Amino acid sequence: PAGWRHPVDYGYFWWIMSLADPMNAHPDSGDVIVAAGAQGQWVFAVPKYDLVMAATGQVDGDFEHAPDFFYTHVLAAVRR
């Protein structure tokens, strides 16, 4: 979607993102499967790590908060 800071692709009603550096990667691998709902509702699934993260909330402005948190905190912790 317009305005996302992370490269995405779309298929089968899911957003597709990469596990690689989110600012430089092309999301063609399907490493991260994402559902994005209204006002801050998110689901991130990473089959490679048997990982699912759900985020809920009321967001009026910064639509990227959950993906940023997912990449900077959750994936960083899983990769250690």
N, C-alpha and C positions, 0 to 999 in steps of 0.2 A: 504493500500500500504506500501511497505517497507520504513522504515524511518519515518513514522508518529509517533509522540509522544503521540497521543491519540488513545485508542483502538477503532477499527472500525469493522463493519461487512458489508456485501454487500448483497443487494437483490433488485430485480426488477429495476436494473440499477441505484440504489441510494446507497450511503454510509449511514450507520446507526450508530449513536453514542448515548451515554447515557447522561442524564442530571446529573447523579451522578458525583462524583469526577472523572475527566477524566483520572487520572493516576492509579486509582484502580478499576474502574468499568468494567464489561463486557458489551459490547454494545448489549445486547439482547432485550432491551425493546423498541427500536425504538423511543425513546423520541425525538431525533434530527435527521432529515432527511437532508442529505447533497449531493449537487452536486458539484463536483470539476472539473474545466476546466483547460485549458492550461494557464500557466504563471500568476497565481493569480486570476483566475475567480472562485468565490464561491457563492453558495446559501445555506443558513441554514434555515430550517423550524422547528419550535417547535409548533406543534398543541396544546399542553397543555396550552401554553401562547398566542395563536393566534399571533405568532411572525414569521416574515420572515426577514432575513438579507441577503443582496446581497453585495458582495465585488468584485470590479474590480481593476485591476492593472497590472503592468508589473513586474513580479518577476523572477529573474534569479537564486536566490540562496535559500533563506529560504522559503520553501514550506509551513511551519507550521505557518506563521505569522497570517493569517486570523483565523484559528481555535483557536490559542492562544488568540487572541483579543476577539473572540466570547465568550470563556469560562471566561476569566479574567475580561472583561469589560461589555459586553452586558448582559450575563446571571446574572452577579453580580448586575447590575442595575435593571433588571427585577424582581429579587427575593427580592428586598428591599421593 
